[in-house]
Amino acid sequence: MTDAKDKLIVALDLPSYDEARALVNRLGDTVSFYKIGLELLFSDGLSLASELKQEGKRVFLDLKFLDIGNTVERAVSSAAALGVDFVTVHGPDTKTLKAAVRGRGDSELKILAVTVLTSLDQTDLDEQGIPLTPGALVLSRARIAHNAGVDGVIASGQEAAAVRAKTSPSFLIVTPGIRLPGGETGDQARITTPDEAIRDGANHIVVGRPINAAKDPKAAAEAFLARIASA
């Protein structure tokens, strides 16, 4: 189960430090990798990130940077100084991604390019005037990210196999929108099960509400780990 444990990232999508800290304590040694996003960032999320690193956990800052190159470069440099493991940058263009790579410097921080949010579907892309399917847009942005020298992408499990085929074995694919069979989809439009995502080439899966909103979060995490291990 150790290998499966390395592949599961639990999203601390919670409104306060106290709630997130309580969830981490409740999950204990079952989970070793956590994601901190925008909601928790403004409730001492960076303090929790530092604590988790001190406790030997891995930390993914899901901050989705998108700005002029100089700002992105400096923001990524600041994230690298925190000693976290992953950080996200929106990936629509080469300039933004290369700025992020410069900001990382010689640190061990892994930069992940956000391709297309898993909550978006064809209707959303049509509304934005993008003449591509979600899958085609993910693949296009994955190629841009790979060529720009970032470490990987955020992409749904539905696109993982195509991204893997068009990039390289070392390119990271981190997949949100993960649900167990029969689980509620919520606001996710492009979902897959844990084992499907891993079989199709994902290195890590990100799970939020199915664990952090469960009556027994530890049991829920163990159910996801079992599906990962079966892949």
N, C-alpha and C positions, 0 to 999 in steps of 0.2 A: 504493500500500500504506500510505501515511501515515494516511489516514482509518481504515483497518482497524486499524492499530497503536494508535490512540487508543481503540478499542473493546475491545481485549483486555486483561483484567486477569489477571495470573498470581498465583495464590495461593501464598504462601511457607509452606505447611503442612508445616513441617519442624521437627525437635526442637531444633536449635541454631543459634546465630548463624553459626557457621562454615559449616554446610551451606547456609544461606540465602544468605550472602555469596558462596559459591562458585557457586551457581546463578545469581545475578544477574550475576556476572562472566562466566560462561559464555554467558549469553543476550546480553550486551552491548547493542548498539543495536537488537537485534531487538524488545525489549520495553521499553515506557516507563511501564508502570503496574503496581504491585504491591499485593497484599493481604497484610496482616499480621493474623493472628488470635490466638486465645487460646493456642495451643500455643507459638508463637514469642514471644509477649508476655513470657513468663517466662524467656526465654533471650536477653535483651538486644534484644528486638524493637523497643522504642522507640528504642534507639540506632541500630539499622539504619534505622528510619523517618527519623530525622534525617539520616543519611548519604545516603539515597536522595533526599531533598528537596534536599540540597546538590548532588547530582549531576544535578539537573534532572529527576528522575523524579517521577511522581505516586504518591501513597500513600493506600491505603484501609485504615483501621483497622476491622477487623471484630470489634467488642467486644460487640455485642448487649446494650447497657445495658438493664436493667429493675430499677427500684427506686422508692422514693417520689420524688415530683417534685423535691424539693430536692437529693437525691443525684444524680439524672439530670442536672439543670441544671448542677451543679458539675462533674460528670464530663465533660459535653460541652464546658463552658468550658475545662477542662484540655486536652482534645483539640484544641480550636480554637487554643490557645496554642502547640501544637506545629507548627502550619502545615500539617497534613495536609489531604488533599482531601476524603475521604469518611469518615464514621463511621456505624456501625449502632446502632439502638435497636429493641428489640422493640416492635411496634406494635399491641397489642391494645386500647388505649384512648386517648382524646383527652388526658387529663391528662398521661400520660407523654410523649407527643409534643410537646405544647405546652411542657412543661418543657425538652425538648431544644432547641426553637426559641429559647427564652429564653437558654439556655446558649450557643448559637452567637453571640448578639449580632450585631455588624455584621461579623463575619469572613466569609471566603469558603468556610468549611467547608460541605459538603453533607451533610445528614442523610438517611439512608435507613432506612425502617421495614422491619423483617423481618416478612413476612406469615406464610407457612407454610414451614417448612424443607423443602427438596426431598427430604430423606430420609423424609418422612412420607407415608403414603397413607391411604386411607379407613379401614382397620382401626385405625390410630393415632388418628385423630380420633374414631372410635366409642369407643375405649377411654377417651378423655378426656371423653366425654360431650358432644361438640360435634355438634349435629344438622345439620351442613352438609357438603357435599362439599369436598374441598380447593380446587377452583376457586372455589366460592361463598365460602368463607372468605377466600381471597386477595382476591377482589374487594371483599368487605365491608371488610377491613382496608385495602385500597388507598384506598377512599373516605374512611375515617377519617383516613388519613395525608394525603391531598390536602386535606381540609377543615381539618386541624390546621396546615397551612402548612409541612410538611416538604417536602424537595426531591424525594423519590422513594421507591421501594420495592425490596426484594429479592423477586423472584418468579420462579418457573420459567418457561421458555419456553412451556410449555403454557398459561399464563395471560396471557402478555404482550399478546396482541391484545385480550383483553377489558379488561385494565387500561388499555391505551392508549385504547380507545374510551370508557371511563367517567371518564377524568381529563382531561388536557390535553396538547398537543404538547410542552410544556416540562417535563412531569413525568418524572423519570428512572426508567427501569426497568433494574435490574441483575440479570442472570440467571446463577445458578450451575446445577449439574447439566448441564453441557455435555459432550457426547461426540461424537467423529467417528463416522460410520456404522460399525457393527460393533465399536465400542470397548466395553470392559468397563464395566458400570454401577457396580460396587462397591456402596456402601451408598446409592446414589441411587435414589429411587423414581420421580421425575418428571423425565425427561431429554428434551433436544432436541439437535439438531445446531446448530453455530454459525450457519449461514446461515438455518435455520428461525427461531431466536430473533431475529436481526436483522430478518428480513423481517416478523416479527410485532410489531415495535415496540420490542425491547430496545435500549437505548443502549450498554450494555456487557455483555460476557459474562465470567464468572469461570471460569478453568480451573486446576485444581490438579494432581492425580495424573497425568493424561494428559501433562502437560509435565514436572512436577518429578520424576516417577518414570521418565521415558523414558530409554532408552539414549543418545539424542541429543536433549536438551531443546531445543536451538536448532532442529533440524529439525522437531521436534514443534510448536513455537511457529509456525514458518513454515507448517506444514500448517493450523493453525487460522486464521492470518491469511489464507491463500488462500481458505478457506471463507467467512470474513467478507467478503472483497472480492467474492466471487461473489454475495452476497445482493442 
